[in-house]
Amino acid sequence: MRKERTNIYITERQKKQLEKRSIEEDLPMAEIIRRALDTYLAWDDPTYQPMPPKPQTRNGDSSPP
């Protein structure tokens, strides 16, 4: 799945909660945000189909083996 970089503004409280969850779930904050956005977009649009997430960890190596 191709990803596109974008910038968002979040509150200090949101960032702290994201950082906490990122550590707890061993996921990058960006992945948590993508999942939350998919949930929001699918909320009232039954045609929206998010891409299934690939297993990802915060310390994963993106280079092929």
MOVEN-V858834 format. One line per field, one symbol per residue. ss: DSSP state (h for helix, s for strand, l for the rest). phi: phi as a letter, one per 30 degrees, with the letter a starting at -180 (. if undefined). burial: b if it has 16 or more other ideal C-beta (glycine too) atoms within 10 Angstrom, else e. A space follows every 10 residues. Layout:
ss=???
phi=???
burial=???
This chain:
ss=llllllllll lhhhhhhhhh hhhhhlllhh hhhhhhhhhh hhhlllllll llllllllll lllll
phi=.dccdbcbcb dddddddddd deddchbdee dddddddedd ddebbdddbd ddddebbdcd cdddd
burial=eeeeeeeeee eeeeeeebee ebeeeebbee bbbbeeeeee eeeeeeeeee eeeeeeeeee eeeee
